Amino acid sequence: MKIEGQVRIPAGCAIAAVISKEGNKMSGERVADAMKPMHDRSNGLGGGFAGYGIYPAYKDFYALHMFFDERSTRKNCEIFLKERFEIIKSEIIPTRKIPAITDEPIIWRYFVAPLQSVLANLQLDEKEFVARTVMKINTEMKGAYVFSSGKNMGTFKAVGFPEDVALFYKLEEYAGYSWTAHGRYPTNTPGWWGGAHPFALLDYSIVHNGEISSYDANRRFIEMFGYKCTLQTDTEVITYIMDYLVRIQGLTLNEAASVIAAPFWSTIEDKTDIEDKEKHIYLRTLFPSLLITGPFSIVLGFNGGLMALNDRLKLRSMVVGEKDDKVFIASEEAAIRMMEPDATGIWAPAGGEPVIVKVKDGAY
């Protein structure tokens, strides 16, 4: 039996990511390997992955990945979906039985297109309609959870160590131009299937190492705009904040990063570029409740790119490396070396300074 002081908790949680700037496809096995040397950062209560570009045959449709507690829940949810979407394809997500993953729910995916008649009646664009549908299912349909809802991307998560989760979901059979990964070490929230990372809404997905001390303030603000935090993990709110800032408010990724990891007022005051100084004052004044405090390192995945970001004090580790057209991000250099032994220019981003990598136009 392990007692306090004999268990290694190296700042908890592990994150990793890889992206090809040329849009070249990589197996999910590559990022899964990155999690192996960071095994001790997890405790088996959550692991997960997000892959981008993995559904080229259905790239024009929203891929809804869902957990159901029982067959009747799935049937009822499907009736609800058919009232709002054309279901192009419906199938169980392929998995393999392994001893390390147990008590799995029914895991299903739907490729869907919003019904134009419903959109016209509600006077909503597609993305807002899908986002509202996700919130409605997750808050009102007991035993049903949408854990992925973007186009040509998908998240795969479970209760288990990340390397086991990759085996469970057969990630070696998927190929994408970008992948993110997470190994969870929950400290004050439960370990359950819906609470594993990544957290996703539309094509945005977040993996996070850290703890959000500003969670209540962040949650109260974002829930004024129709978002609902139901998955019992503080990280969920980061996904909704990014969706709100970028999709709804139209901020750039750099501007969104300047909201959630805002420079200190003293740092802003010392800026000599007047236009830059005024922009930071404006963002801090307009969105004070979306400043995320506490230690964090995150990777945001989105269609066509990744963004890595540390809290402004850099209280969680994160390193970046490159090789040819690929950029690698991880909590530890050892994880990058597992993906690419010859990665060069390993460096640690500064606190509050986003690292944004985009795939060339049209490559994905």
Secondary structure, DSSP 8 states (H G I E B T S, - for coil): ---TTSS--SSS-EEEEEEETT---EEHHHHHHHTGGGGGG--SS-EEEEEES--GGGTTSEEEEEEESSHHHHHHHHHHHHTTEEEEEEEE------TT--S--EEEEEEEEE-HHHHHHHT--HHHHHHHHHHHHHHHSTTEEEEE--BSEEEEEESS-HHHHHHHTTGGG-EESEEEEEE---SSS---GGGSS-EEETTEEEEEEE--TTHHHHHHHHGGGT----SS-TTHHHHHHHIIIIIIS---HHHHHHHHT---HHHHHT---HHHHHHHHHHHHH-GGG---SSEEEEEEETTEEEEEE-TT--S--EEEEETTEEEEESSHHHHHHH-TT-EEEE---TT--EEEE--TT--
